[in-house]
């Protein structure tokens, strides 16, 4: 997973700087058929692409807060001929604090995002009988909330670039037609971050 984010030749994490970025990831896995629709919805997609942009502002030296989003598109193909497509869009807030030591820095980060997930599942007729009451296609929307905590290490490889790695724990709550489901997950992310100096950050450095 690679993230792209923009800093000045002085004080990458100084008050007034902007942090603009985004991450991209691709996932491939093999789902399993089931006659339980909820299981089908929750199963991992065969192929999925996720793009996560973010914009942050250093409100104090080393402390950045901002807005982050995540958009995921996935598609599954089952041995029975069934297919499912899923799309998720989340937007929320994040904050992190850098503890700097030379060209390195450690940081904790927390974020919370909300949005929607849409699923469309197609099941071919079995002996001429439709799988779903309304035909061969089932559609569902879910309200989604995602809370994440992460710790990371940054290596400032240039005046305006850092290579960062994070380990995270997240909890995602999805509400499908009145019933809720919570999934916990851990993740590892590798990112490139860039920081943009503003006039305010330049003035404060003088």
C-alpha positions as CSV (number, residue, x, y, z in Angstrom):
1,X,0.0,0.0,0.0
2,X,1.5,3.3,-1.0
3,X,0.3,6.7,0.2
4,X,1.3,10.0,-1.4
5,X,0.9,13.1,0.6
6,X,3.6,17.7,0.4
7,X,6.7,20.1,3.4
8,X,9.3,22.7,3.4
9,X,13.0,22.5,3.4
10,X,12.7,23.6,7.1
11,X,10.5,22.0,9.8
12,X,8.4,19.5,8.0
13,X,6.1,19.3,10.9
14,X,6.0,23.0,11.9
15,X,2.9,24.8,12.8
16,X,1.1,26.2,9.8
17,X,2.2,23.5,7.3
18,X,-0.2,21.5,5.3
19,X,-0.1,17.7,4.8
20,X,-1.9,16.6,1.6
21,X,-1.8,13.0,0.5
22,X,-3.6,9.8,-0.4
23,X,-3.1,6.0,-0.3
24,X,-3.9,3.3,-2.8
25,X,-4.2,-0.4,-2.2
26,X,-5.3,-3.5,-4.2
27,X,-6.6,-6.7,-2.5
28,X,-7.2,-10.1,-4.0
29,X,-8.9,-13.0,-2.2
30,X,-11.2,-16.0,-2.8
31,X,-14.7,-15.7,-1.3
32,X,-17.0,-18.7,-0.5
33,X,-20.5,-19.3,-1.6
34,X,-23.3,-19.4,1.0
35,X,-27.1,-19.4,1.0
36,X,-26.9,-16.8,3.8
37,X,-27.1,-13.3,2.2
38,X,-25.4,-11.7,5.2
39,X,-22.4,-13.9,4.8
40,X,-22.2,-13.1,1.1
41,X,-22.3,-9.4,1.9
42,X,-19.6,-9.7,4.5
43,X,-17.3,-11.9,2.5
44,X,-14.1,-10.5,1.1
45,X,-14.1,-9.5,-2.5
46,X,-12.0,-11.4,-5.1
47,X,-10.6,-8.1,-6.3
48,X,-10.8,-4.7,-4.5
49,X,-9.2,-1.3,-5.1
50,X,-9.1,1.3,-2.3
51,X,-8.1,5.0,-2.6
52,X,-7.8,7.1,0.5
53,X,-7.0,10.8,0.2
54,X,-6.3,13.1,3.1
55,X,-5.7,16.8,3.9
56,X,-4.2,17.9,7.2
57,X,-3.1,21.2,8.9
58,X,-0.5,21.5,11.6
59,X,-2.3,23.4,14.3
60,X,0.8,23.2,16.5
61,X,4.3,22.1,15.9
62,X,4.2,18.3,15.3
63,X,0.4,18.1,15.7
64,X,-1.7,17.7,12.6
65,X,-5.4,17.3,12.2
66,X,-7.5,17.1,9.1
67,X,-10.0,15.3,6.9
68,X,-9.5,11.8,5.4
69,X,-11.6,9.7,3.0
70,X,-11.7,6.2,1.7
71,X,-13.3,4.8,-1.5
72,X,-13.4,1.1,-2.2
73,X,-14.6,-0.8,-5.2
74,X,-14.7,-4.6,-5.2
75,X,-16.0,-7.5,-7.2
76,X,-16.4,-11.2,-6.4
77,X,-17.1,-14.1,-8.8
78,X,-18.3,-17.4,-7.3
79,X,-18.1,-20.9,-8.7
80,X,-21.9,-21.1,-8.9
81,X,-21.8,-18.3,-11.5
82,X,-23.0,-15.7,-8.9
83,X,-21.3,-12.3,-8.8
84,X,-21.3,-9.5,-6.3
85,X,-20.1,-5.9,-6.5
86,X,-19.4,-3.7,-3.5
87,X,-18.6,0.0,-3.2
88,X,-17.8,1.9,0.0
89,X,-17.3,5.6,0.5
90,X,-16.2,7.0,3.9
91,X,-15.2,10.5,5.1
92,X,-14.1,11.7,8.5
93,X,-11.4,13.3,10.6
94,X,-8.0,12.2,11.7
95,X,-5.2,13.6,14.0
96,X,-1.7,12.5,14.7
97,X,1.3,13.9,16.8
98,X,4.9,13.5,15.8
99,X,7.6,12.9,18.3
100,X,10.7,14.0,16.4
101,X,14.3,12.7,16.9
102,X,16.6,13.8,14.1
103,X,15.6,12.4,10.8
104,X,13.1,10.1,12.4
105,X,9.7,10.5,14.1
106,X,7.2,8.3,15.9
107,X,3.5,9.1,16.0
108,X,0.2,7.9,17.3
109,X,-2.9,8.5,15.1
110,X,-6.6,8.2,15.6
111,X,-9.4,8.6,13.0
112,X,-13.1,8.2,12.6
113,X,-15.0,8.0,9.3
114,X,-18.6,7.5,8.4
115,X,-20.3,6.7,5.1
116,X,-22.2,4.1,3.1
117,X,-21.6,0.7,1.5
118,X,-23.6,-0.5,-1.5
119,X,-23.8,-4.2,-2.5
120,X,-25.3,-5.7,-5.6
121,X,-25.4,-9.5,-5.8
122,X,-26.5,-11.6,-8.8
123,X,-27.4,-15.3,-8.5
124,X,-28.4,-17.3,-11.6
125,X,-31.7,-19.2,-11.4
126,X,-31.5,-22.7,-10.0
127,X,-33.8,-25.1,-11.9
128,X,-35.6,-22.1,-13.2
129,X,-36.2,-20.7,-9.7
130,X,-35.0,-17.3,-8.8
131,X,-32.7,-17.1,-5.7
132,X,-34.2,-13.9,-4.3
133,X,-37.9,-13.0,-3.9
134,X,-37.5,-10.0,-6.3
135,X,-35.6,-11.9,-9.0
136,X,-32.0,-12.8,-9.6
137,X,-30.5,-9.6,-8.2
138,X,-30.2,-8.5,-4.6
139,X,-29.3,-4.9,-3.6
140,X,-28.5,-3.5,-0.2
141,X,-27.2,-0.3,1.4
142,X,-25.5,-0.1,4.7
143,X,-24.5,2.8,7.0
144,X,-20.9,2.4,8.0
145,X,-18.8,3.8,10.8
146,X,-15.0,3.1,11.1
147,X,-12.8,4.0,14.1
148,X,-9.1,3.4,13.8
149,X,-6.0,3.7,16.1
150,X,-2.5,3.5,14.6
151,X,1.1,3.9,15.6
152,X,3.8,4.7,13.1
153,X,7.4,5.5,12.4
154,X,8.5,8.2,9.9
155,X,11.9,8.5,8.3
156,X,12.5,11.9,6.8
157,X,14.5,10.9,3.7
158,X,14.5,14.4,2.2
159,X,13.7,17.9,3.3
160,X,10.1,17.5,2.1
161,X,9.6,13.7,2.1
162,X,9.2,11.1,4.7
163,X,8.8,7.3,4.4
164,X,6.3,6.1,7.0
165,X,5.1,2.8,8.2
166,X,2.1,2.2,10.4
167,X,0.4,-0.6,12.3
168,X,-3.3,-0.1,13.0
169,X,-6.3,-1.6,14.7
170,X,-9.8,-0.7,13.4
171,X,-13.4,-1.4,14.2
172,X,-16.0,-1.1,11.5
173,X,-19.7,-1.1,12.3
174,X,-22.2,-1.8,9.4
175,X,-26.0,-1.5,9.7
176,X,-27.9,-3.6,7.1
177,X,-31.7,-3.2,7.1
178,X,-31.8,-2.6,10.8
179,X,-29.4,-5.2,11.9
180,X,-25.8,-4.3,12.9
181,X,-22.5,-6.1,12.4
182,X,-19.1,-5.1,13.8
183,X,-15.8,-6.3,12.3
184,X,-12.4,-5.7,13.9
185,X,-9.2,-5.7,11.8
186,X,-5.5,-5.0,12.0
187,X,-3.4,-3.6,9.2
188,X,0.0,-2.5,8.1
189,X,0.6,0.5,5.8
190,X,3.7,1.9,4.0
191,X,3.4,5.6,3.0
192,X,5.3,8.4,1.4
193,X,4.3,11.8,2.9
194,X,5.0,15.3,1.6
195,X,4.3,18.6,3.4
196,X,3.3,22.0,2.0
197,X,4.6,25.2,3.8
198,X,2.1,28.1,4.0
199,X,2.8,31.8,4.4
200,X,1.8,31.5,8.1
201,X,4.4,28.7,8.7
202,X,7.1,30.8,6.9
203,X,6.2,33.9,9.0
204,X,6.4,32.0,12.2
205,X,9.8,30.6,11.4
206,X,11.3,34.1,10.9
